């Protein structure tokens, strides 16, 4: 069965609004989760590393004030896209590190109109 | 700067034959390599991995070969099945410390296996 879940699986929002995406590890605790983004016909790009109980670390070029990450518990990390714009439309995927294994969620398709 | 490259955007293979997917990397600090299979609108599914201390790892129909001197790896699927049709991503990471779990992905190769 699924090890990592994401909610919602897809979302459509208006430009300027904020969208929250949840990533949950099922039946295990994950102190570290990762957020990736995939634009059409491109590879997955790491956005940030989410650490339980501490601030997320962002990859170069990713705006931390725009992509807010909260990892408040050992089973939940959230990504909030603030003031979303059409160029933020993408497929957002989280992953959870369990020991040395990395499990990916099913992804969230965000469309900003 | 694409540190992991999959130069073939697509590959078409007959059922029962071998599929060979290729991947090149430029960062010599990469120490661990993985292959993922992905369907549209789904997250990647782990297939097989290899550490830089090895040159081959086999798991059922899947074999990954690593040529460190050439900074090249390949995934062999034999025999190929129609259910293998998907996008295959090559990924690389450093091992240990803050690198663990942070993957750099290639662009993906669409594999189509014809019955």
Interface residues (C-beta under 8 A of the other chain):
Chain A: X4 X6 X9 X10 X32 X34 X36 X42 X43 X44 X45 X46 X49 X57 X91 X93 X95 X97 X100 X101 X102 X103 X104 X105 X106 X107 X109
Chain B: X4 X34 X36 X41 X42 X43 X44 X45 X46 X89 X98 X100 X101 X102 X103 X104 X105 X106 X107 X108
